[in-house]
Amino acid sequence: MQGASRAKSWAKAVQKEWKILENDLPETIYVRAFEDRMDLLRVVMMGASGTPYHDGLFFFDLQLPPSYPDAPPQVYYHSFGLRLNPNLYESGTVCLSLLNTFGGEGTEVWSSTESSLLQVVVSIQGLVFNDKPYYNETGYETMVDKPEGRRNALPYSENAYLLTLRTMLHLLRRPPRGFEEFVKEHFRHRGRFVLGACNAWLQGNIVDNAHATEVSRKQPCSAGLRLALTKVVPSLVAAFTEIRAKGCEEYQ
């Protein structure tokens, strides 16, 4: 009887979470539940403009343990073997206080009465996929606005941007199940902006909201980034052309 009561309570908690997600998810995060597994959810979030992750798609699988909500969900990141953020490992591990996979205290850690799946996905998008991911590395927050920090943050962001582009290619080749058409539609509409941003970098400009701006002495585009882009852009053009992305003809 205790087992049946616990299962009923667990199912009620999950359905409550589904309702919160259905009503309050931001427009840039999508969640789907599995028909035959209440404990599984698949999440995709878009990278925000102004960050190295802009126009990218990032997938996570969430599993709710039998002890949920006393324990947080287990989260797996679809990394494709790429480390594009200090909080996201090639193995798929997501390092975050809210998931009890990193140290924290107070409201930073999971609470069975206060925390929610919505809080988890919004925290990942806002705290992980930010504009200066270098400072997410443990201990590096002390270097914010210091010469060493500024010197190291830029190349890290450039590499995160390149890995985001490579993630796009992996997603187009092997889209996560249940999101095959979603991935294609996203890049059919955003492909030209992705290529436009790449083209702006290649010309030595700064990218802001996927548009080129005047060259800035404070944030130059490195020669290394331009060289790397010459290698990845042709693959992006081919992938976007294959799915008939809009407005990509000029980059062929």
Accessible surface in RSA format (square Angstrom, percent):
REM  Atomic radii and reference values for relative SASA: ProtOr
REM  Chains: A
REM  Algorithm: Lee & Richards
REM  Probe-radius: 1.40
REM  Slices: 20
REM RES _ NUM      All-atoms   Total-Side   Main-Chain    Non-polar    All polar
REM                ABS   REL    ABS   REL    ABS   REL    ABS   REL    ABS   REL
RES MET A   1   198.55 102.8 156.29 103.4  42.26 100.6 124.84 106.1  73.71  97.6
RES GLN A   2   163.20  91.3 153.53 112.2   9.67  23.0  60.19 128.1 103.00  78.1
RES GLY A   3    53.84  66.4   0.00   N/A  53.84  66.4  42.70 117.2  11.14  25.0
RES ALA A   4    68.60  63.1  50.19  77.5  18.41  41.9  58.94  83.0   9.66  25.6
RES SER A   5    72.70  61.4  62.77  83.8   9.92  22.9  32.26  68.7  40.44  56.7
RES ARG A   6    92.77  39.0  88.00  44.9   4.78  11.4  59.63  81.5  33.14  20.1
RES ALA A   7    59.23  54.5  50.75  78.3   8.48  19.3  56.71  79.9   2.52   6.7
RES LYS A   8   162.84  79.4 154.96  95.1   7.88  18.8 103.82  93.4  59.03  62.9
RES SER A   9    59.33  50.1  50.81  67.8   8.53  19.6  25.65  54.6  33.68  47.2
RES TRP A  10    39.78  16.0  39.15  18.9   0.63   1.5  39.78  21.2   0.00   0.0
RES ALA A  11    26.90  24.7  26.90  41.5   0.00   0.0  26.90  37.9   0.00   0.0
RES LYS A  12   155.08  75.7 152.57  93.6   2.51   6.0  95.67  86.1  59.41  63.3
RES ALA A  13    21.15  19.4  14.87  22.9   6.28  14.3  19.88  28.0   1.27   3.4
RES VAL A  14     0.00   0.0   0.00   0.0   0.00   0.0   0.00   0.0   0.00   0.0
RES GLN A  15    99.36  55.6  93.17  68.1   6.19  14.7  22.19  47.2  77.17  58.5
RES LYS A  16   141.32  68.9 133.30  81.8   8.01  19.1  83.07  74.8  58.24  62.0
RES GLU A  17    12.81   7.4  12.81   9.7   0.00   0.0   4.69   9.1   8.12   6.6
RES TRP A  18    77.65  31.2  72.90  35.3   4.75  11.1  74.45  39.7   3.20   5.2
RES LYS A  19   121.79  59.4 120.81  74.1   0.98   2.3  75.38  67.8  46.42  49.4
RES ILE A  20    50.00  28.5  47.60  35.5   2.41   5.8  50.00  36.0   0.00   0.0
RES LEU A  21     9.10   5.1   8.92   6.4   0.18   0.5   8.92   6.3   0.18   0.5
RES GLU A  22   131.57  75.5  95.54  72.3  36.03  85.8  44.32  85.7  87.25  71.2
RES ASN A  23    99.80  68.8  65.72  63.5  34.08  82.1  20.30  48.8  79.50  76.8
RES ASP A  24    83.16  58.3  62.74  62.4  20.42  48.3  17.82  41.9  65.35  65.2
RES LEU A  25    46.16  25.7  22.78  16.3  23.38  58.8  22.78  16.0  23.38  62.9
RES PRO A  26    47.92  34.9  33.67  30.7  14.25  51.8  45.74  37.8   2.18  13.5
RES GLU A  27   160.60  92.2 142.86 108.1  17.74  42.2  64.99 125.7  95.61  78.1
RES THR A  28    57.54  40.9  57.51  58.3   0.04   0.1  49.25  66.2   8.29  12.5
RES ILE A  29     3.90   2.2   0.00   0.0   3.90   9.4   0.00   0.0   3.90  10.6
RES TYR A  30    89.66  41.9  87.79  49.9   1.88   4.9  57.92  43.5  31.75  39.1
RES VAL A  31    32.51  21.4   6.53   5.9  25.99  62.6   6.53   5.7  25.99  70.5
RES ARG A  32   117.80  49.5 113.40  57.8   4.40  10.5  44.86  61.3  72.95  44.2
RES ALA A  33    48.66  44.7  20.90  32.2  27.76  63.1  21.04  29.6  27.62  73.2
RES PHE A  34    65.09  32.6  57.81  35.8   7.28  19.0  61.45  37.3   3.64  10.4
RES GLU A  35   185.51 106.5 142.08 107.5  43.43 103.4  65.31 126.3 120.20  98.1
RES ASP A  36   126.55  88.6  95.19  94.7  31.36  74.2  48.67 114.6  77.88  77.7
RES ARG A  37   105.79  44.4 103.29  52.7   2.49   5.9  41.43  56.6  64.35  39.0
RES MET A  38    59.43  30.8  53.39  35.3   6.04  14.4  25.27  21.5  34.16  45.3
RES ASP A  39    22.22  15.6  21.77  21.7   0.45   1.1   9.87  23.2  12.35  12.3
RES LEU A  40    40.03  22.3  40.03  28.6   0.00   0.0  40.03  28.1   0.00   0.0
RES LEU A  41     2.74   1.5   2.09   1.5   0.65   1.6   2.09   1.5   0.65   1.8
RES ARG A  42    29.82  12.5  29.82  15.2   0.00   0.0   2.67   3.7  27.15  16.5
RES VAL A  43     0.63   0.4   0.63   0.6   0.00   0.0   0.63   0.6   0.00   0.0
RES VAL A  44     0.37   0.2   0.33   0.3   0.04   0.1   0.33   0.3   0.04   0.1
RES MET A  45     0.70   0.4   0.59   0.4   0.11   0.3   0.70   0.6   0.00   0.0
RES MET A  46    42.86  22.2  41.14  27.2   1.72   4.1  24.00  20.4  18.86  25.0
RES GLY A  47     8.67  10.7   0.00   N/A   8.67  10.7   0.35   1.0   8.32  18.6
RES ALA A  48    52.14  47.9  42.46  65.5   9.68  22.0  51.18  72.1   0.96   2.6
RES SER A  49    64.07  54.1  38.80  51.8  25.28  58.2  38.89  82.8  25.19  35.3
RES GLY A  50    49.70  61.3   0.00   N/A  49.70  61.3  30.87  84.7  18.83  42.2
RES THR A  51    14.55  10.3   9.66   9.8   4.89  11.7  12.40  16.7   2.15   3.2
RES PRO A  52    12.91   9.4   5.80   5.3   7.11  25.9  12.26  10.1   0.65   4.0
RES TYR A  53     0.00   0.0   0.00   0.0   0.00   0.0   0.00   0.0   0.00   0.0
RES HIS A  54    18.61  10.2  17.48  12.2   1.12   2.9  13.81  14.2   4.79   5.6
RES ASP A  55    14.93  10.5  11.53  11.5   3.40   8.0   2.60   6.1  12.33  12.3
RES GLY A  56     0.48   0.6   0.00   N/A   0.48   0.6   0.48   1.3   0.00   0.0
RES LEU A  57     0.74   0.4   0.00   0.0   0.74   1.9   0.00   0.0   0.74   2.0
RES PHE A  58     1.23   0.6   0.15   0.1   1.08   2.8   1.23   0.7   0.00   0.0
RES PHE A  59     1.64   0.8   0.14   0.1   1.50   3.9   0.14   0.1   1.50   4.3
RES PHE A  60     0.67   0.3   0.67   0.4   0.00   0.0   0.67   0.4   0.00   0.0
RES ASP A  61    31.61  22.1  29.97  29.8   1.64   3.9  16.64  39.2  14.97  14.9
RES LEU A  62     1.48   0.8   1.11   0.8   0.37   0.9   1.48   1.0   0.00   0.0
RES GLN A  63    67.31  37.6  66.60  48.7   0.71   1.7  11.52  24.5  55.78  42.3
RES LEU A  64     2.97   1.7   0.00   0.0   2.97   7.5   0.00   0.0   2.97   8.0
RES PRO A  65    15.31  11.2  12.28  11.2   3.03  11.0  15.31  12.6   0.00   0.0
RES PRO A  66   115.21  84.0 105.65  96.3   9.56  34.7 112.00  92.5   3.20  19.9
RES SER A  67    49.41  41.8  45.43  60.6   3.98   9.2  39.52  84.2   9.89  13.9
RES TYR A  68     0.44   0.2   0.42   0.2   0.03   0.1   0.42   0.3   0.03   0.0
RES PRO A  69    36.91  26.9  36.91  33.6   0.00   0.0  36.91  30.5   0.00   0.0
RES ASP A  70    95.83  67.1  73.47  73.1  22.36  52.9  24.81  58.4  71.02  70.8
RES ALA A  71    30.60  28.1  29.10  44.9   1.50   3.4  30.60  43.1   0.00   0.0
RES PRO A  72    17.10  12.5  14.09  12.8   3.01  10.9  14.09  11.6   3.01  18.7
RES PRO A  73     3.11   2.3   0.00   0.0   3.11  11.3   0.00   0.0   3.11  19.3
RES GLN A  74   112.25  62.8 104.70  76.5   7.55  18.0  40.23  85.6  72.02  54.6
RES VAL A  75    21.12  13.9   0.17   0.2  20.96  50.5   1.15   1.0  19.97  54.2
RES TYR A  76   107.37  50.1 106.51  60.6   0.86   2.2  68.26  51.3  39.12  48.2
RES TYR A  77     0.45   0.2   0.45   0.3   0.00   0.0   0.21   0.2   0.25   0.3
RES HIS A  78    34.09  18.6  30.41  21.1   3.67   9.4  19.13  19.7  14.96  17.4
RES SER A  79     3.71   3.1   2.72   3.6   0.99   2.3   0.05   0.1   3.66   5.1
RES PHE A  80    42.70  21.4  13.18   8.2  29.53  76.8  26.06  15.8  16.65  47.6
RES GLY A  81    51.75  63.8   0.00   N/A  51.75  63.8  26.38  72.4  25.37  56.8
RES LEU A  82    13.56   7.6  12.14   8.7   1.43   3.6  13.54   9.5   0.02   0.1
RES ARG A  83    72.23  30.3  61.24  31.2  10.99  26.2  23.91  32.7  48.32  29.3
RES LEU A  84     1.28   0.7   0.14   0.1   1.14   2.9   1.28   0.9   0.00   0.0
RES ASN A  85     0.00   0.0   0.00   0.0   0.00   0.0   0.00   0.0   0.00   0.0
RES PRO A  86     7.88   5.7   1.88   1.7   5.99  21.8   2.91   2.4   4.97  30.9
RES ASN A  87    22.97  15.8  22.26  21.5   0.71   1.7   0.87   2.1  22.10  21.4
RES LEU A  88     0.09   0.0   0.00   0.0   0.08   0.2   0.09   0.1   0.00   0.0
RES TYR A  89    80.82  37.7  80.82  46.0   0.00   0.0  48.38  36.4  32.44  40.0
RES GLU A  90    87.87  50.4  76.18  57.6  11.68  27.8  29.87  57.8  58.00  47.4
RES SER A  91    83.33  70.4  51.77  69.1  31.55  72.7  58.09 123.7  25.24  35.4
RES GLY A  92     0.92   1.1   0.00   N/A   0.92   1.1   0.69   1.9   0.24   0.5
RES THR A  93    64.08  45.6  57.87  58.7   6.21  14.8  36.75  49.4  27.33  41.3
RES VAL A  94     2.31   1.5   0.14   0.1   2.17   5.2   0.14   0.1   2.17   5.9
RES CYS A  95    19.86  15.0  19.57  21.8   0.30   0.7   1.14   2.9  18.73  20.2
RES LEU A  96    13.63   7.6  12.29   8.8   1.35   3.4  13.63   9.6   0.00   0.0
RES SER A  97    17.85  15.1  16.19  21.6   1.66   3.8   6.98  14.9  10.87  15.2
RES LEU A  98     8.01   4.5   7.31   5.2   0.70   1.8   7.31   5.1   0.70   1.9
RES LEU A  99    10.14   5.6   3.13   2.2   7.02  17.6   3.13   2.2   7.02  18.9
RES ASN A 100    87.36  60.2  55.98  54.1  31.38  75.6  26.03  62.7  61.33  59.3
RES THR A 101    68.68  48.8  41.49  42.1  27.19  64.8  50.74  68.2  17.93  27.1
RES PHE A 102    97.43  48.7  83.70  51.8  13.74  35.7  92.04  55.8   5.39  15.4
RES GLY A 103    57.49  70.9   0.00   N/A  57.49  70.9  43.37 119.0  14.12  31.6
RES GLY A 104    38.68  47.7   0.00   N/A  38.68  47.7   9.61  26.4  29.07  65.1
RES GLU A 105   138.50  79.5 132.04  99.9   6.47  15.4  47.86  92.6  90.65  74.0
RES GLY A 106    62.58  77.2   0.00   N/A  62.58  77.2  44.42 121.9  18.16  40.7
RES THR A 107   128.78  91.6 111.65 113.2  17.14  40.8  89.59 120.3  39.19  59.2
RES GLU A 108    97.44  55.9  86.48  65.4  10.96  26.1  38.35  74.2  59.09  48.2
RES VAL A 109    43.44  28.6  41.84  37.9   1.60   3.9  41.84  36.4   1.60   4.3
RES TRP A 110    21.43   8.6   2.17   1.1  19.26  45.2   2.17   1.2  19.26  31.2
RES SER A 111    37.36  31.6  31.65  42.2   5.71  13.2  27.66  58.9   9.70  13.6
RES SER A 112    50.41  42.6  31.40  41.9  19.01  43.8   6.81  14.5  43.60  61.1
RES THR A 113   117.78  83.8  82.89  84.0  34.89  83.2  74.53 100.1  43.25  65.4
RES GLU A 114   143.21  82.2 116.53  88.2  26.68  63.5  44.50  86.1  98.71  80.6
RES SER A 115    15.02  12.7   2.93   3.9  12.09  27.8   0.08   0.2  14.94  20.9
RES SER A 116    20.31  17.2  20.31  27.1   0.00   0.0  11.10  23.6   9.21  12.9
RES LEU A 117     0.84   0.5   0.84   0.6   0.00   0.0   0.84   0.6   0.00   0.0
RES LEU A 118    33.29  18.5  33.29  23.8   0.00   0.0  33.29  23.4   0.00   0.0
RES GLN A 119    65.49  36.6  58.37  42.7   7.13  17.0  30.72  65.4  34.78  26.4
RES VAL A 120     0.00   0.0   0.00   0.0   0.00   0.0   0.00   0.0   0.00   0.0
RES VAL A 121     1.81   1.2   1.81   1.6   0.00   0.0   1.81   1.6   0.00   0.0
RES VAL A 122    62.28  41.0  61.28  55.5   1.00   2.4  61.28  53.2   1.00   2.7
RES SER A 123    20.00  16.9  15.91  21.2   4.09   9.4   5.18  11.0  14.81  20.8
RES ILE A 124     0.56   0.3   0.56   0.4   0.00   0.0   0.56   0.4   0.00   0.0
RES GLN A 125    28.96  16.2  26.44  19.3   2.53   6.0   8.73  18.6  20.23  15.3
RES GLY A 126    49.04  60.5   0.00   N/A  49.04  60.5  34.17  93.8  14.87  33.3
RES LEU A 127   112.44  62.6 105.95  75.8   6.49  16.3 107.80  75.7   4.64  12.5
RES VAL A 128     0.31   0.2   0.31   0.3   0.00   0.0   0.31   0.3   0.00   0.0
RES PHE A 129     5.80   2.9   1.72   1.1   4.08  10.6   1.72   1.0   4.08  11.7
RES ASN A 130    34.41  23.7  30.16  29.1   4.25  10.2  22.61  54.4  11.80  11.4
RES ASP A 131    80.59  56.5  69.94  69.6  10.66  25.2  16.34  38.4  64.26  64.1
RES LYS A 132   110.54  53.9 107.94  66.2   2.60   6.2  57.59  51.8  52.94  56.4
RES PRO A 133     0.00   0.0   0.00   0.0   0.00   0.0   0.00   0.0   0.00   0.0
RES TYR A 134    18.44   8.6  18.40  10.5   0.04   0.1  13.60  10.2   4.84   6.0
RES TYR A 135    27.31  12.7  19.99  11.4   7.32  19.0  16.60  12.5  10.71  13.2
RES ASN A 136    42.24  29.1  17.30  16.7  24.93  60.0  10.46  25.2  31.78  30.7
RES GLU A 137    58.90  33.8  58.06  43.9   0.84   2.0  13.42  26.0  45.48  37.1
RES THR A 138    94.49  67.2  76.92  78.0  17.57  41.9  64.92  87.2  29.57  44.7
RES GLY A 139    38.07  46.9   0.00   N/A  38.07  46.9  28.57  78.4   9.50  21.3
RES TYR A 140    78.00  36.4  78.00  44.4   0.00   0.0  32.81  24.7  45.19  55.7
RES GLU A 141   103.20  59.2  92.58  70.0  10.63  25.3  52.43 101.4  50.77  41.5
RES THR A 142    87.43  62.2  73.31  74.3  14.12  33.7  67.82  91.1  19.61  29.6
RES MET A 143    28.46  14.7  28.46  18.8   0.00   0.0  21.94  18.7   6.51   8.6
RES VAL A 144    68.38  45.0  57.43  52.0  10.96  26.4  57.43  49.9  10.96  29.7
RES ASP A 145   104.97  73.5  89.23  88.8  15.74  37.2  26.07  61.4  78.90  78.7
RES LYS A 146   110.60  54.0 110.07  67.5   0.53   1.3  65.63  59.1  44.97  47.9
RES PRO A 147    90.28  65.8  84.85  77.3   5.44  19.8  87.89  72.6   2.40  14.9
RES GLU A 148    87.54  50.3  86.10  65.1   1.44   3.4  18.01  34.8  69.52  56.8
RES GLY A 149     0.00   0.0   0.00   N/A   0.00   0.0   0.00   0.0   0.00   0.0
RES ARG A 150   134.21  56.4 122.34  62.4  11.87  28.3  63.29  86.5  70.92  43.0
RES ARG A 151   156.33  65.6 138.15  70.4  18.18  43.3  76.45 104.5  79.89  48.4
RES ASN A 152    48.14  33.2  45.34  43.8   2.81   6.8   7.58  18.2  40.56  39.2
RES ALA A 153     9.66   8.9   9.42  14.5   0.24   0.5   9.61  13.5   0.05   0.1
RES LEU A 154    47.66  26.5  43.16  30.9   4.50  11.3  46.99  33.0   0.68   1.8
RES PRO A 155    72.41  52.8  65.98  60.1   6.43  23.4  67.51  55.7   4.90  30.4
RES TYR A 156    56.30  26.3  50.65  28.8   5.64  14.7  51.45  38.7   4.85   6.0
RES SER A 157    18.77  15.9  17.87  23.9   0.90   2.1  14.74  31.4   4.03   5.6
RES GLU A 158    17.66  10.1  15.43  11.7   2.23   5.3  10.29  19.9   7.38   6.0
RES ASN A 159    73.31  50.6  71.54  69.1   1.76   4.2  17.62  42.4  55.68  53.8
RES ALA A 160     1.19   1.1   0.11   0.2   1.08   2.5   0.95   1.3   0.24   0.6
RES TYR A 161     9.42   4.4   9.42   5.4   0.00   0.0   9.01   6.8   0.41   0.5
RES LEU A 162    29.60  16.5  29.37  21.0   0.23   0.6  29.37  20.6   0.23   0.6
RES LEU A 163    18.14  10.1  18.14  13.0   0.00   0.0  18.14  12.7   0.00   0.0
RES THR A 164     0.72   0.5   0.55   0.6   0.17   0.4   0.55   0.7   0.17   0.3
RES LEU A 165     0.50   0.3   0.50   0.4   0.00   0.0   0.50   0.4   0.00   0.0
RES ARG A 166   109.89  46.1 109.45  55.8   0.44   1.1  26.77  36.6  83.12  50.4
RES THR A 167     3.10   2.2   3.10   3.1   0.00   0.0   2.96   4.0   0.14   0.2
RES MET A 168     1.78   0.9   1.78   1.2   0.00   0.0   1.78   1.5   0.00   0.0
RES LEU A 169    12.62   7.0  12.33   8.8   0.29   0.7  12.33   8.7   0.29   0.8
RES HIS A 170    41.27  22.6  41.25  28.7   0.02   0.0  29.35  30.2  11.92  13.9
RES LEU A 171     1.78   1.0   1.78   1.3   0.00   0.0   1.78   1.3   0.00   0.0
RES LEU A 172    29.20  16.3   6.22   4.4  22.98  57.8   7.42   5.2  21.77  58.6
RES ARG A 173   155.75  65.4 123.65  63.0  32.10  76.4  61.05  83.4  94.70  57.4
RES ARG A 174   151.05  63.4 141.33  72.0   9.72  23.1  66.97  91.5  84.07  51.0
RES PRO A 175    34.85  25.4  21.67  19.8  13.18  47.9  21.67  17.9  13.18  81.9
RES PRO A 176    10.38   7.6   1.12   1.0   9.25  33.6  10.38   8.6   0.00   0.0
RES ARG A 177   192.18  80.7 182.39  93.0   9.78  23.3  57.10  78.0 135.08  81.9
RES GLY A 178    36.57  45.1   0.00   N/A  36.57  45.1  31.60  86.7   4.96  11.1
RES PHE A 179     2.22   1.1   1.84   1.1   0.38   1.0   2.22   1.3   0.00   0.0
RES GLU A 180    76.88  44.1  76.13  57.6   0.74   1.8  42.66  82.5  34.22  27.9
RES GLU A 181    98.25  56.4  95.29  72.1   2.95   7.0  61.22 118.4  37.02  30.2
RES PHE A 182    37.01  18.5  27.14  16.8   9.87  25.7  33.20  20.1   3.81  10.9
RES VAL A 183     0.78   0.5   0.78   0.7   0.00   0.0   0.78   0.7   0.00   0.0
RES LYS A 184    79.70  38.9  79.70  48.9   0.00   0.0  25.45  22.9  54.24  57.8
RES GLU A 185    69.27  39.8  68.79  52.0   0.48   1.1  36.87  71.3  32.39  26.4
RES HIS A 186    17.92   9.8   8.53   5.9   9.39  24.0  13.70  14.1   4.22   4.9
RES PHE A 187     0.00   0.0   0.00   0.0   0.00   0.0   0.00   0.0   0.00   0.0
RES ARG A 188    56.93  23.9  56.93  29.0   0.00   0.0  17.30  23.6  39.64  24.0
RES HIS A 189    86.34  47.2  81.82  56.9   4.51  11.5  61.76  63.6  24.58  28.6
RES ARG A 190    75.16  31.6  75.16  38.3   0.00   0.0  22.05  30.1  53.11  32.2
RES GLY A 191     0.00   0.0   0.00   N/A   0.00   0.0   0.00   0.0   0.00   0.0
RES ARG A 192   110.95  46.6 107.53  54.8   3.42   8.2  13.14  18.0  97.82  59.3
RES PHE A 193    48.24  24.1  46.66  28.9   1.58   4.1  48.24  29.2   0.00   0.0
RES VAL A 194     2.67   1.8   1.66   1.5   1.00   2.4   2.67   2.3   0.00   0.0
RES LEU A 195     1.77   1.0   0.46   0.3   1.31   3.3   0.47   0.3   1.30   3.5
RES GLY A 196    19.44  24.0   0.00   N/A  19.44  24.0  12.87  35.3   6.57  14.7
RES ALA A 197     0.13   0.1   0.08   0.1   0.05   0.1   0.13   0.2   0.00   0.0
RES CYS A 198     0.00   0.0   0.00   0.0   0.00   0.0   0.00   0.0   0.00   0.0
RES ASN A 199    56.93  39.3  55.85  54.0   1.08   2.6   3.13   7.5  53.80  52.0
RES ALA A 200     3.84   3.5   1.62   2.5   2.22   5.0   3.68   5.2   0.15   0.4
RES TRP A 201    23.71   9.5  23.71  11.5   0.00   0.0  23.17  12.4   0.54   0.9
RES LEU A 202    53.82  30.0  36.27  25.9  17.55  44.1  36.27  25.5  17.55  47.2
RES GLN A 203   117.36  65.6  84.48  61.7  32.89  78.3  37.78  80.4  79.58  60.4
RES GLY A 204    14.25  17.6   0.00   N/A  14.25  17.6  10.79  29.6   3.46   7.7
RES ASN A 205    27.16  18.7  27.16  26.2   0.00   0.0   0.04   0.1  27.12  26.2
RES ILE A 206    17.90  10.2  17.90  13.3   0.00   0.0  17.90  12.9   0.00   0.0
RES VAL A 207    19.91  13.1   1.65   1.5  18.27  44.0   1.65   1.4  18.27  49.5
RES ASP A 208    71.48  50.1  66.95  66.6   4.52  10.7  13.60  32.0  57.88  57.7
RES ASN A 209    87.05  60.0  76.53  74.0  10.51  25.3  21.44  51.6  65.61  63.4
RES ALA A 210    11.19  10.3   4.98   7.7   6.20  14.1   4.98   7.0   6.20  16.4
RES HIS A 211   110.54  60.4 107.63  74.8   2.91   7.5  67.66  69.7  42.88  49.9
RES ALA A 212    57.49  52.9  27.63  42.6  29.87  67.9  27.63  38.9  29.87  79.1
RES THR A 213    60.51  43.0  45.61  46.2  14.90  35.5  50.32  67.6  10.19  15.4
RES GLU A 214   152.29  87.4 143.25 108.4   9.05  21.5  65.20 126.1  87.09  71.1
RES VAL A 215    95.07  62.6  72.00  65.2  23.07  55.6  72.00  62.6  23.07  62.6
RES SER A 216    37.02  31.3  31.66  42.3   5.36  12.4  24.49  52.1  12.53  17.6
RES ARG A 217   236.93  99.5 207.42 105.7  29.51  70.3  83.69 114.4 153.24  92.9
RES LYS A 218   198.83  97.0 164.77 101.1  34.06  81.1 114.71 103.2  84.12  89.6
RES GLN A 219    74.39  41.6  74.30  54.3   0.08   0.2  14.55  31.0  59.84  45.4
RES PRO A 220    68.72  50.1  67.35  61.4   1.38   5.0  68.35  56.4   0.37   2.3
RES CYS A 221     8.32   6.3   0.00   0.0   8.32  19.6   0.00   0.0   8.32   9.0
RES SER A 222    42.48  35.9  33.45  44.6   9.02  20.8  39.93  85.0   2.55   3.6
RES ALA A 223    71.97  66.2  61.71  95.2  10.25  23.3  61.99  87.3   9.98  26.4
RES GLY A 224    47.45  58.5   0.00   N/A  47.45  58.5  36.81 101.0  10.63  23.8
RES LEU A 225     4.64   2.6   0.71   0.5   3.93   9.9   2.53   1.8   2.11   5.7
RES ARG A 226    78.42  32.9  78.37  39.9   0.05   0.1  17.76  24.3  60.66  36.8
RES LEU A 227   110.11  61.3 106.30  76.0   3.81   9.6 109.48  76.9   0.62   1.7
RES ALA A 228    30.31  27.9  23.70  36.6   6.61  15.0  27.75  39.1   2.56   6.8
RES LEU A 229     0.00   0.0   0.00   0.0   0.00   0.0   0.00   0.0   0.00   0.0
RES THR A 230    72.49  51.6  55.69  56.5  16.80  40.0  54.99  73.9  17.50  26.5
RES LYS A 231   149.02  72.7 126.47  77.6  22.55  53.7  81.99  73.8  67.03  71.4
RES VAL A 232    18.04  11.9  14.35  13.0   3.69   8.9  18.04  15.7   0.00   0.0
RES VAL A 233    22.99  15.1  22.99  20.8   0.00   0.0  22.99  20.0   0.00   0.0
RES PRO A 234    79.69  58.1  67.91  61.9  11.78  42.8  73.84  61.0   5.86  36.4
RES SER A 235    45.17  38.2  36.34  48.5   8.83  20.3  11.10  23.6  34.07  47.7
RES LEU A 236     0.00   0.0   0.00   0.0   0.00   0.0   0.00   0.0   0.00   0.0
RES VAL A 237    14.90   9.8  14.90  13.5   0.00   0.0  14.90  12.9   0.00   0.0
RES ALA A 238    62.12  57.1  50.55  78.0  11.57  26.3  57.33  80.7   4.79  12.7
RES ALA A 239    18.56  17.1  12.53  19.3   6.03  13.7  17.26  24.3   1.30   3.4
RES PHE A 240     0.00   0.0   0.00   0.0   0.00   0.0   0.00   0.0   0.00   0.0
RES THR A 241    57.87  41.2  47.69  48.3  10.19  24.3  50.51  67.8   7.36  11.1
RES GLU A 242   145.65  83.6 116.97  88.5  28.68  68.3  44.89  86.8 100.77  82.3
RES ILE A 243    18.57  10.6  13.11   9.8   5.47  13.2  17.97  12.9   0.61   1.6
RES ARG A 244   207.48  87.1 190.13  96.9  17.35  41.3  67.26  91.9 140.22  85.0
RES ALA A 245     8.06   7.4   0.00   0.0   8.06  18.3   0.00   0.0   8.06  21.3
RES LYS A 246   118.58  57.8 112.80  69.2   5.77  13.7  80.35  72.3  38.23  40.7
RES GLY A 247    28.84  35.6   0.00   N/A  28.84  35.6  21.14  58.0   7.70  17.2
RES CYS A 248     2.60   2.0   2.60   2.9   0.00   0.0   2.60   6.6   0.00   0.0
RES GLU A 249   117.63  67.5 107.31  81.2  10.32  24.6  61.78 119.5  55.85  45.6
RES GLU A 250   140.15  80.5  99.70  75.4  40.46  96.3  43.24  83.6  96.91  79.1
RES TYR A 251    58.96  27.5  36.26  20.6  22.70  59.1  23.77  17.9  35.18  43.4
RES GLN A 252   132.20  73.9  68.38  50.0  63.81 151.9  52.04 110.8  80.16  60.8
END  Absolute sums over single chains surface
CHAIN  1 A    13513.3      11109.1       2404.1       7320.5       6192.8
END  Absolute sums over all chains
TOTAL         13513.3      11109.1       2404.1       7320.5       6192.8
